[in-house]
Amino acid sequence: MGCRAHEVLARVGDKWSVYVIHVLGEAGTLRFSELRRRVEGISQRMLTVTLRSLERDGLVSRTMYPEVPPRVEYALTPLALTLRDIVGQLVRWSQDHLVEIDAARDRYDAQVSGWAPAEE
């Protein structure tokens, strides 16, 4: 795989980008505050960084309205819409296999004494 493809996969496949693409794909256009409410666990700073990176890569559009207070909305671009089904499949797979993954983690943790998952 080429370095450029690896770079794109690293962006699209990171923890928060997948989640943001999924939420925007399901909900459509959202304001920042609504998007943050729907993306469980993300900080304001991390959502800002993720949205900027996705916008830079042409996957998210940002529309600012000249109102008081300013209104900013985010939506998937046509390019990102080509990822919607793929991301949806990843989300469905993870939901469908949570029990199996939890069981595998429990088995692993029981075998490796003193091991604890890293804090995120």
C-alpha beads as a LAMMPS data file, in Angstrom:
LAMMPS data file: protein, C-alpha beads

120 atoms
119 bonds

1 atom types
1 bond types

-500.0 500.0 xlo xhi
-500.0 500.0 ylo yhi
-500.0 500.0 zlo zhi

Masses

1 110.0

Atoms # bond

1 1 1 0.000 0.000 0.000
2 1 1 1.354 3.424 -0.889
3 1 1 2.196 6.051 1.713
4 1 1 -0.586 8.345 0.478
5 1 1 -3.200 5.595 0.771
6 1 1 -1.946 4.830 4.269
7 1 1 -2.326 8.510 5.186
8 1 1 -5.932 8.571 3.966
9 1 1 -6.778 5.311 5.746
10 1 1 -5.272 6.659 8.957
11 1 1 -7.549 9.712 8.754
12 1 1 -10.737 7.974 7.668
13 1 1 -10.190 5.001 9.955
14 1 1 -9.375 6.796 13.177
15 1 1 -11.667 6.379 16.153
16 1 1 -13.457 9.719 15.966
17 1 1 -13.583 10.160 12.183
18 1 1 -15.486 6.900 11.725
19 1 1 -17.957 7.918 14.421
20 1 1 -18.442 11.455 13.026
21 1 1 -18.913 10.136 9.475
22 1 1 -21.451 7.620 10.779
23 1 1 -23.428 10.196 12.772
24 1 1 -23.504 12.735 9.937
25 1 1 -24.401 9.957 7.507
26 1 1 -27.375 8.948 9.645
27 1 1 -28.525 12.419 10.736
28 1 1 -27.573 14.634 7.816
29 1 1 -26.584 18.234 8.466
30 1 1 -25.929 19.073 12.125
31 1 1 -24.778 22.027 14.169
32 1 1 -21.605 21.561 16.205
33 1 1 -23.430 21.276 19.543
34 1 1 -25.855 18.668 18.224
35 1 1 -23.049 16.669 16.642
36 1 1 -21.134 16.739 19.917
37 1 1 -24.192 15.442 21.791
38 1 1 -24.537 12.550 19.352
39 1 1 -20.855 11.542 19.341
40 1 1 -20.612 10.043 22.808
41 1 1 -17.410 10.678 24.714
42 1 1 -15.802 13.202 22.370
43 1 1 -14.420 16.425 23.810
44 1 1 -15.106 19.780 22.216
45 1 1 -11.450 20.086 21.225
46 1 1 -11.285 16.600 19.689
47 1 1 -14.485 17.191 17.717
48 1 1 -13.053 20.465 16.414
49 1 1 -9.781 18.778 15.387
50 1 1 -11.646 15.878 13.753
51 1 1 -14.014 18.141 11.817
52 1 1 -11.147 20.319 10.580
53 1 1 -9.228 17.267 9.367
54 1 1 -12.294 15.829 7.650
55 1 1 -13.021 19.206 6.067
56 1 1 -9.412 19.465 4.849
57 1 1 -9.702 16.020 3.259
58 1 1 -12.919 17.015 1.484
59 1 1 -15.151 14.728 3.546
60 1 1 -17.086 17.289 5.590
61 1 1 -18.497 20.631 4.521
62 1 1 -18.762 23.512 6.964
63 1 1 -21.368 26.197 6.376
64 1 1 -21.321 29.358 8.450
65 1 1 -24.385 31.598 8.591
66 1 1 -23.953 35.315 9.396
67 1 1 -26.276 35.369 12.384
68 1 1 -25.948 36.400 16.000
69 1 1 -24.857 34.127 17.515
70 1 1 -23.120 32.592 14.480
71 1 1 -24.607 29.331 13.257
72 1 1 -22.272 26.710 11.801
73 1 1 -23.487 23.466 10.260
74 1 1 -21.584 20.364 9.199
75 1 1 -22.546 17.812 6.573
76 1 1 -20.927 15.019 4.609
77 1 1 -19.686 15.898 1.147
78 1 1 -20.502 13.754 -1.885
79 1 1 -17.043 12.166 -1.483
80 1 1 -17.821 11.178 2.120
81 1 1 -21.192 9.794 1.088
82 1 1 -19.257 7.128 -0.830
83 1 1 -17.934 5.992 2.589
84 1 1 -21.353 5.934 4.265
85 1 1 -22.166 2.295 3.510
86 1 1 -18.667 1.102 4.423
87 1 1 -18.707 2.960 7.749
88 1 1 -22.258 1.743 8.405
89 1 1 -21.098 -1.831 7.882
90 1 1 -18.251 -1.341 10.369
91 1 1 -20.645 0.091 12.947
92 1 1 -23.154 -2.744 12.431
93 1 1 -20.368 -5.342 12.634
94 1 1 -19.134 -3.893 15.920
95 1 1 -22.668 -3.829 17.339
96 1 1 -23.362 -7.386 16.160
97 1 1 -20.172 -8.780 17.727
98 1 1 -19.953 -6.928 21.049
99 1 1 -20.755 -10.047 23.095
100 1 1 -18.059 -12.076 21.330
101 1 1 -15.482 -9.303 21.694
102 1 1 -16.290 -8.869 25.387
103 1 1 -15.899 -12.633 25.916
104 1 1 -12.551 -12.642 24.078
105 1 1 -11.325 -9.739 26.193
106 1 1 -12.385 -11.508 29.382
107 1 1 -10.519 -14.679 28.304
108 1 1 -7.416 -12.679 27.450
109 1 1 -7.498 -10.718 30.704
110 1 1 -7.865 -13.948 32.683
111 1 1 -4.779 -15.417 30.946
112 1 1 -2.587 -12.347 31.307
113 1 1 -2.347 -11.578 34.981
114 1 1 -1.773 -8.001 35.918
115 1 1 -2.700 -6.691 32.498
116 1 1 -5.090 -3.776 32.413
117 1 1 -6.377 -1.907 29.366
118 1 1 -4.750 1.456 28.634
119 1 1 -6.675 4.533 29.664
120 1 1 -7.922 6.567 26.705

Bonds

1 1 1 2
2 1 2 3
3 1 3 4
4 1 4 5
5 1 5 6
6 1 6 7
7 1 7 8
8 1 8 9
9 1 9 10
10 1 10 11
11 1 11 12
12 1 12 13
13 1 13 14
14 1 14 15
15 1 15 16
16 1 16 17
17 1 17 18
18 1 18 19
19 1 19 20
20 1 20 21
21 1 21 22
22 1 22 23
23 1 23 24
24 1 24 25
25 1 25 26
26 1 26 27
27 1 27 28
28 1 28 29
29 1 29 30
30 1 30 31
31 1 31 32
32 1 32 33
33 1 33 34
34 1 34 35
35 1 35 36
36 1 36 37
37 1 37 38
38 1 38 39
39 1 39 40
40 1 40 41
41 1 41 42
42 1 42 43
43 1 43 44
44 1 44 45
45 1 45 46
46 1 46 47
47 1 47 48
48 1 48 49
49 1 49 50
50 1 50 51
51 1 51 52
52 1 52 53
53 1 53 54
54 1 54 55
55 1 55 56
56 1 56 57
57 1 57 58
58 1 58 59
59 1 59 60
60 1 60 61
61 1 61 62
62 1 62 63
63 1 63 64
64 1 64 65
65 1 65 66
66 1 66 67
67 1 67 68
68 1 68 69
69 1 69 70
70 1 70 71
71 1 71 72
72 1 72 73
73 1 73 74
74 1 74 75
75 1 75 76
76 1 76 77
77 1 77 78
78 1 78 79
79 1 79 80
80 1 80 81
81 1 81 82
82 1 82 83
83 1 83 84
84 1 84 85
85 1 85 86
86 1 86 87
87 1 87 88
88 1 88 89
89 1 89 90
90 1 90 91
91 1 91 92
92 1 92 93
93 1 93 94
94 1 94 95
95 1 95 96
96 1 96 97
97 1 97 98
98 1 98 99
99 1 99 100
100 1 100 101
101 1 101 102
102 1 102 103
103 1 103 104
104 1 104 105
105 1 105 106
106 1 106 107
107 1 107 108
108 1 108 109
109 1 109 110
110 1 110 111
111 1 111 112
112 1 112 113
113 1 113 114
114 1 114 115
115 1 115 116
116 1 116 117
117 1 117 118
118 1 118 119
119 1 119 120
